[in-house]
């Protein structure tokens, strides 16, 4: 995580005074750090979030009233419907952002171009990551510390970690079926020429492991490799997880989506009717609700367990 102070052209004295003032009133160390620093006096009151996961984190920490702008993809919780939309992940309206007079804009590390443009506009920026579970933990802790919700953040993290421990303790000794997790494909078209699956060392890979499965995709240098129908046959997964959070909006039916996989009758997952569609929107958002995805995944992979 890092906080970026906007760069402007000041004389040496004014620039020095500006930096001292920032330190005195905000207590922020301007450097890359994995540890969340705490502002000494004030907290941010006009926040723009450029990520659904960040937006969910802000609301979960009780900071929803401080959020003045979000992306068009931020739809949870329901209160987000009333908040000004500033565009998408990579096509924001800078005019709208500036008009909202934010005292903080929270970006993901992948927002390189947006970061540069916001710096030029003189806006204060916080950068967090969400590629891995630990990144999500760090973002919750950081946002809580900087925005006056330290205690709530600690409580949230402890609750999530407790639920993870429960699952891990149950699945650690169970068999590990081979899982293929599809994150994007042309559902409803009968086409399997391009199926994006979860690779190694990412958010979904860790969820699969914690849920008591083995990620069948061994690709490490590509986060979401694309495979064809022939590639799926070669992988031959025991379980297929098809993440399609917007299938209802597209007018698709659950049964029809599952039936599309019947074109691969030789695959173990198809033969044993172990193709599952995850249609909840939180399954595609690396934010605090990832614990719900993990719990759903564990119950799906190991139906033999009497889950509470």
Secondary structure, 3 states (H helix, E strand, C coil): CEEECCCCCCCHHHHHHHHHHHHHHHCCCCCCCCCCCCCCCCCCCCEEECCHHHHHHHHHCCCHHHEEEECCCCCCCHHHHHCEECECCCCECHHHHHHCCCCEEEEECCCHHHHHHHHHCCCCEEEECCCCHHHHHHHHHHHHHHCCCHHHHHHHHHHHHHHHHHHHHHHCCCCCEEEEEEEECCCCCCCCCCEEECCCCCHHHHHHHHCCEEECCCCCCCCCCEECHHHHHHHCCCEEEEECCCCCCCCCCHHHHHHHHHHCCCCHHHHCCCEEEECCHHHHCCCCCHHHHHHHHHHHHCCCCCCC
